[in-house]
Amino acid sequence: MTKDAAPSAAGRPRLSGAPTGSPRQDIIREATALFVAKGYAETTMSEIARSAGLRQSSLYYWFARKEHILQALLEENRSSLALAAALEGQPGPAAPRLYAVLHADAMQLCSAPLDFYEFERVARSQPQNFGAFFDDYAALHRLTASIVRQGAELGEFQAVDSEDAATAALGLNEGLQRHYRQPLPGLRSYSAEQVSQLSADTTLARLLAAPGNLAAVRAEAADIAAGWNAAAES
């Protein structure tokens, strides 16, 4: 049996809709729905198999362990890192490049199937299985700090410690994605786009030597992101 041939189905109907035609993607989708509903730690492989309409032996053909499904999810959520890698070495103003990266990162965090802190908790508990999580984070931090440093050298940003600025900017994204997912009672709730703009606006307003340029930076960043997305889809 090849990995594109669907095994015999068993168990209850899928949680998340019709099969995709790819058993691997069906498993990832159904596991994600369970992770969100119950939490990663509380979800069992037998529940994932039932939700995907598979026998447990067929599930193990695709994923030997629950951790491997989470690793697949992590691999599918690296778009902001790819954007940062592409923009860090580009010429031109740093401010819109930084804005585009921070906005994309916040959007990715909000649209990811699991809360960032849930990913982090599992990665910390099993570093032998999730070293890539920390490698990716370190790379994103390094690229973000580099763009901040470029902006300071160009005179666009105030003189700041670029490492501290990157830590604060990414930490703000992580905190706001949590508020997006679980707004506190009595506080305003935000859409993913509102959270992403709020986070990037806050960071850039703090960094810009001329804060009045924020609206222009935001508009240029949107053009950069649109060009990147169009290139990625072509």
N, C-alpha and C positions, 0 to 999 in steps of 0.2 A: 504493500500500500504506500502510495506517495503521500507527501504532506499536503497535497491539494485534493486528495480524494476524501470525501466526507465519510467518517465512520458512521456506524449505525447509531441512530438517535435513541435515547432513552431518557426517562425522567420527565419532569414537568415542563410546560412551555417556557420559552425564554422570557426573561424580565424585560428586555429592552427592544423587542420587536422581532421582525423577520430575520432569518439567517442572511448573512452577507454573501455566502458562497465560499467563504474562507473560514474553515473551522478555527484556525488560529485567531483571526480577528473576532469571531464570535465569542471565543473564550475570553479574550481580553475585554471585550465589551461587557459581557455578563459579569465577569469578576469585578470590573470597575463599578458596576451598579451595586453589587454586594458590598464592596469596600466602602462606598459612599453611604449606603443604608445602614450597615452594621459596624463598620470599622474594619480595618485591615486585620487586626489581631483576632477578631472574633469570627472571621470568615474562614470556613474550612474548604478543603479541596473537594470534598463530596458535595457541598452546597454549590460550588462553582460548576461541577460536572452536571448536576441536576438542572441548574439554571441555563446552561448552554445546551441542554438536551442531549448530553453525551453520557455514555458509560464512563465510570471512573478510569478504567483501563485506557480508554481512548483519550481522556484528558491527559494522562501521564505520558502518552505518546508525544504530545505537543509540549507539555510543561511538566517536568519531573517534580517541581516544588512550587509552592505558592510564591516564594521569593522571585522565581524566574518570571512570573507574570508581572510582578511589580517592576522588575528590571525592564521588561518590554515597554511598560508604561513610561518609564523614565526616558527611554530611548526616543519615544514619540514626542517628548516635550523638551526640545533643545533649540527651538527657533530663535529665542532671544540671544543665545550664545552664538549661533551662526551669524545673526545680524551684527552682533558686537565684533566678531572676528572680521567681518567684511568691512565695517565702517572704521575700525580703529586705525587702519593704515591708509585711509583715504585722505587726500588733501582737502583743503578748504576749512571753513569755520568748524570749531569743535562743538559749539553749543547745540546746534541742531542735531548733530550726530549723537551727542550724549542724550538729548531729549528723546530721540527716536529709539535708542536702546532701552532707556528706562521705561518708556511707554510700552514698548513691545514686551519687556520683561513682566511688567505688571499685568498686561493683558494675558500673557501666557499663564501666570500664576493663578489668575482668576478663572481661566478656562480649563485648567488642568483638572482631571477627574478627582484628585485628592488635594486636600489642604497641604500647602507646603510643609507645615509643621508635622503633619503625619508622615510625609516622605522622610523628613529629617529624623524623626524619632526612630523609624524603622532602620534608616541608614546608620544611625549611631549605635543601635543595638546589634547590628550585623555588619560591621565594617568590612569583613572579609567578603561579603556578598555585594556590597553597595559602595565600593570604593569609587566607582565612576561618579556617583552623586557628588562627592566632595571634590573630585578632580574637576568636574564641570563647574562647580560653584567657584572654585579657586580661579579657574580660567576666566569666568565672567567677571569676577572681582578685579583681576589683573587688567583685563581689557577696559573695564570701566574706569579704573584708576588712571590708565594711560591716556584716555580721552580727556579726563579732567586735567591731567598734567599738561596736555597739549593746549587746552583752553587757557590755562594760567600763563603758559609761555607766550601765547599769542595776545595776551592782554584782555581776552574776553571774560575771564573769570578772575575773581579776587584771589589773592595769594592764600592758598589753603594747602593742607596736607592731603595729597591726592588719595592716599590709602584710606585715611579717615573719611574723606568725602564719599568714596566708593562704598565703604562699610555702611555709612549712614543712609545713602541712597538706596542700596539694595535692602537694607533692613526696613526702611520705610515701605518699600514695595511689599515685603513679606507681611508686615503688620496690617497694611491696608487691604491686602487680599483676604486676610482673616476677618477683617471687619465687613468686607463684601460678602463673605460666606456666612458669617454669624454676627450680624449687627447687634450691638448691645441695646437692651431695652431703653427707650427714651431718646436714643440718638438717631440721627438721620441715616437712612440706608442709601447705598450708591449702586449704580450699574457698574459693570466692568469698565466701560469707557470712562465713566466719571471718576472712578478710583484711579485709573491709569493716568488721566490728565491731572488729577489732584496731586498725585505723587510726583510726576515729572515737573509740574508747575512749582511745587514746593521746593524741590531740590534746585531747579534752575534759578528760581527767584533768589535763593540764598547764594548761589555761586556767581551769578552774572555781575560783572563790574558795572553794567548799565541795566538795572532791572527793568527799565522801561522798554527794553528790547524783547521782553518775554513773548509777547504776542507774535512778533515776526519770527522768533525762534521756533515757536510752536507750529506756525504755518509751514516753515521750511522743513521741519522734522516730518510733518505729515506728507510732504512731497517725497522726501527720502524714503519713508516707509512704503508709500504707494509704489514707487519705482522698484523697491526691493521685492514687494509682494508680486508685482507683475512679472518680474524676472523669474521668481521662484515658481510661478504657475505656468510659465511658458516652456 
